Amino acid sequence: MGVAEAWHSRDAPVPGASSVRPRLAVDAVTLEYVTRQGGVRATQSVSFDVLPADRFVLLGPSGCGKSTLLKAVAGFLRPTEGEIRLDGASIRGASPDRFVVFQDFDQLMPWKSVRQNVVFPLRIARGLDRRTAEARADKVLETVGLSRFAHAYPHTLSGGMKQRVAIARALAMEPKILLMDEPFAALDALTRRKMQEELLALCEQTASTLLFVTHSIEEAQIVGNRVLLLSPHPGRVRAELDCSEDSLASLGSPTTQRRGRHIHELLFDIRATSSSPSEVST
């Protein structure tokens, strides 16, 4: 598939998408919030659908509203205009059906062990009894390769291992959609690549629906089968692309590299240079 064939506007959805009911529908959503300097409009009339099998990526420069959109999907922020629906029901607040993994390594409770960090939300948010919660925690820790560290505490873990615990905690909750806000941005390059590999394997194994925020073109192509490009502040939909043919294995291929250059052109409305950049400036 050529680069031109891979591009889709909002009026021309990814092939096959129309036959499946969206897991998540974001409909003409405008988001605003207040700072000490006054009101800020983060997004303007943003619309997109996330299908049950999607690894859907929000990609754009700093300040385009992608993280704010994720918070709105999580239920932490109400839209000023428009509506967000999960399985057809309007989102009115936070719910364990939408679980967020942030980039901050300190999202774990330091006084609890790895296993206890996974068990805690299962007891509180899902209402599981201790035995059931511990059994589910043990299973998911095995899935992410952390069984040997079940009784370790967060301060003894590397950054990548902490993120694996956060992902394990999210998967254990069995959310309808997993929300990830630049979860690997603070990791070194090698650990980041390993975590991308593990995330893709977990998504395939668990059939999770993923909404992923990044400012890296390369990461968007690796992680996402569908990528939504947002314009600079306030964020508007610039384009939607099918990146299902891109992967870790295809990074050096001419097709994937051309698509990366095309994404750069669309994001910045310029002709990309001959060497495809992997990061959008922040």
HELIX and SHEET records of a PDB file:
HELIX    1   1 VAL A    3  ALA A    6  1                                   4    
HELIX    2   2 ALA A   17  SER A   19  5                                   3    
HELIX    3   3 LYS A   66  ALA A   74  1                                   9    
HELIX    4   4 PHE A  105  GLN A  107  5                                   3    
HELIX    5   5 VAL A  114  ILE A  124  1                                  11    
HELIX    6   6 ARG A  130  THR A  143  1                                  14    
HELIX    7   7 SER A  147  PHE A  149  5                                   3    
HELIX    8   8 PRO A  154  THR A  156  5                                   3    
HELIX    9   9 GLY A  159  ALA A  172  1                                  14    
HELIX   10  10 ALA A  189  THR A  206  1                                  18    
HELIX   11  11 ILE A  217  VAL A  223  1                                   7    
HELIX   12  12 LEU A  248  SER A  250  5                                   3    
HELIX   13  13 PRO A  254  PHE A  268  1                                  15    
SHEET    1   A 7 TRP A   7  HIS A   8  0                                        
SHEET    2   A 7 VAL A 237  ASP A 242 -1                                        
SHEET    3   A 7 ARG A 226  LEU A 230 -1                                        
SHEET    4   A 7 ARG A  55  LEU A  59  1                                        
SHEET    5   A 7 LEU A 210  THR A 214  1                                        
SHEET    6   A 7 ILE A 177  ASP A 181  1                                        
SHEET    7   A 7 ARG A  98  VAL A 101  1                                        
SHEET    1   B 4 GLY A  38  VAL A  50  0                                        
SHEET    2   B 4 LEU A  24  THR A  35 -1                                        
SHEET    3   B 4 GLU A  81  LEU A  86 -1                                        
SHEET    4   B 4 ALA A  89  SER A  90 -1                                        
END                                                                             
